[in-house]
Amino acid sequence: QVQVAESGGGLVQPGGSLRLSCAASGSIVSMYGMGWYRQAPGKERELVAYITSSGTTNYADPVKGRFTISRDNTKTMVFLQMDSLKPEDTAVYYCVGAFNGQTYWGQGTQVTVSS
């Protein structure tokens, strides 16, 4: 079994920055990629950013140029650096990992952008 856990959410003013972290643990035999989704109240969950095992990254249009996804050398930790945050970035952010042919989700971490 694989576990995925996020950390680093919180309250930040518009224009500020936050860094989210996600760690995967357990019996990892193979990995396709890891990434971040978010879900705002009343909206569907949407992709924010993703990084594959080969290092290819993909970003949703609303966050391009403001958010950066990265990972550590073990490829079991992924980070989301969020800069120039806007109120519309307010959401629960979920880490997702594709391991051993399955998809694993974290519990989510709240990010609130408000003055």
N, C-alpha and C positions, 0 to 999 in steps of 0.2 A: 504494500500500500504506500501511496505517496501523499504527503501533506504539503499544503501551500499556505503560507501565512504572510500577511502584509503588515506594515507598520509605517508610521510617519505622517498620518493625516492630521488635520487640525484646522484652526481658524486663521485666516490670513487676510490682510487688506488688499483691495484691488491694486494690481501692479507689483505685488509681492511675489515671493518664491516659496516653494515647498519641495521637499525631496521624499518620495515614497520608496520604500524598500520591500522586497519580497524574497522570501527564502523557501526553497523546496527541499524536502527531506524525505527519507524513506528508501525503499528499494527501487532505485532508478537504474534501469538497464539501458534505455534508449530515450533520447529527447529530440523532439522536433522543434520546439520553440517555447518562448514564454512571452507574456505580454500583459497589457492592462486594458481593462474595459471600465466603463463608468455608467452609472444609472442615476439620472436626476429624478426628482419626484414627478410622477405622472408621465414619465417618458420611458421608452424602451432602453434596454442595456445596449451600449454602443462601443465599438472598438475605439481605443485611444491610440495605442501604439503596440507594436509587436516586433520581436526580434527572433529570427530563426537560429537554429544551431550553427548555421554557416555564417551568421552575422548580418544577414540581410534585415533591414529595418523597414517598417511600414508605419505611417502616421495618418491619422484622420485629418482631413483638411482643416477643421477648426483649430487644431493645435500645432500645425506645421509652423516651424520657426520659433515656437515658444516652449515646446516640450522636447525633452531628449531622453530616449531610452538607452540604457547601457546594461552591461552585465559584468560579473566577475570572471576570473579565469576558470573557475570550476563549472561555469555555465549553469549553476543551480541557484544563483542569486541574480535578481534583475532589479534595476532602479529606474525611477521616473523622475527626472529633474523637471520641475514645472516653474517656468518664469513668466513674468508679465501676466499674472493670473487675472482673470476676469470673473465677475459675478456669475456668468453663465457656465463657468467651470465647476460650480458647486454641484457636488454629486457624491455618491458612494463609489469609491474606486475599488475595483476587484482585480486581483492578480489571477492570471490563468497560466497553466502550464500543460503542455502536451508531452506526456511521458508514457513510455511503454504502450503506445497505441491508444491511450486514453487521455481524456481532458480532466484536469483537476482545477477547482476553483478555491480561492481563499474566501474568508468570511466578509471581506470588504473593510475599507477604512473611509471614514467621512472626511471630505474636504469641503470646507465652507469658505467662500470668498465674499467678504462683506466688510463694509466700513462701520 
